[in-house]
Amino acid sequence: MPATITLKPGKDQSLRRLHPWVFSGAIARMQGQPQEGEVVAVQAANGEPLGVGHYAPGSIAVRMLRFGADAAEPDSAFWEERLRNAYQLRQNLGLTGSNPQTNVYRLVHAEGDGLPGLIVDVYDNVAVLQAHSAGMYLARPQIAAALQQVLGNNLKAIYDKSAETVPAKAAPDAKNSYLFGQSSGAEHIVHENGQPFAVDWETGQKTGFFIDQRDNRQLLARYAPGRRVLNTFCYTGGFSSYALQAGAELVHSVDSSKRAIELTDRNAELTGLASKHEAYAQDVFSFMKASQEQYDLIVLDPPAFAKHLSARHNALMGYKRLNIEGLKRIAPGGLLFTFSCSQVVSAELFEGAVLAAAIEAGRPARILHRLTQPADHPVSLFHPEGEYLKGLVLAVG
């Protein structure tokens, strides 16, 4: 029998509203001594069973997997049912193997697909798994078996990227490896909206590609023709490649990572338009402060400036400073695509930071679009925290 966690009186309401997190401050007592990652039962103060989830010693003490009085520990049927449900949604979105234009998509988006702590991205016939909790790390064999059942012949390999994200104390010997199949050893080329990209899921950031900007890259392509484009924090050059294909006059890409710049240059080559592209392995702030170039379109897509509430104020100051520098580099009549992927920074707070930047920079600006993550990164209605990506497209005077 799993250990049982009893909540304090009145602390069960969020679970009754199907929010999947139990915070440590809500716990009255524990029966048993659960290890990190083990499945525990959760009950209300009066003993009423509320469900089961993965335990972790920390602020978020339990990530719920099943709700209700009859919730059982996850078995093979549970993993297959959750993954099949996630796959069917992507089928309905037109993102699975039948799409000749796009073979890159997110199959599992953690709480958005009822699997807190789990990310699975698909690159053609390879699934890249990334556990963000010890519970999901321990369940990798069951998850891998279920992926094979759900994807069938569309799956040739499963790569585990969890060593970068699972808590070290929960998995001290964690290392990235293949759970099923192997890499072909050749360069991995995938397609997004018909655009080819070289992806390195073994050593690249996250699972190898920022899939969450797919729709926003497509939007940028509408505005890029004839423009001089600067793509900052470019990673592997997703926005850069779209701009080149759309007919940009020139594209400059900047990222502090030399490996990211190498992949950006490779992806520019794949467009056949590399002569219009220059990439710089530099700090973005230093590059913009030193540059005298004026651009017609600038992308500001930094990594998360804040991962915890305690860092939110500093993050907002960082977004303000970054947008001031970006606004200084935009020619009159230009466009600014500016983003935040910090979960703890709301869309309202982010927009306020951009407003403050425009005031300080003395540039009039109008909002053309408010942007977010695509549909294969769904947000559970019961877990609004899953909506992490927010962005604005500004017309700058």
Secondary structure, DSSP 8 states (H G I E B T S, - for coil): ---EEEE-TTTTHHHHTT--EEEGGGEEEEES---TT-EEEEE-TTS-EEEEEEE-SSSEEEEEEEESTT-----HHHHHHHHHHHHHHHHHTT-STT-SS--EEEEEEGGGGT-TTEEEEEETTEEEEEE-SHHHHHTHHHHHHHHHHHHGGG--EEEE-GGGTS-TTT-TT---EEEES---SS--EEEETTEEEE--TTTSSTTSS-GGGHHHHHHHHHH-TT-EEEEES-TTTHHHHHHHHHT-SEEEEEES-HHHHHHHHHHHHHHT-GGGEEEEES-HHHHHHH----EEEEEE----S-SSGGGHHHHHHHHHHHHHHHHHTEEEEEEEEEEE--TTS-HHHHHHHHHHHHHHHT--EEEEEEEE--TTS---TT-GGG---EEEEEEE-
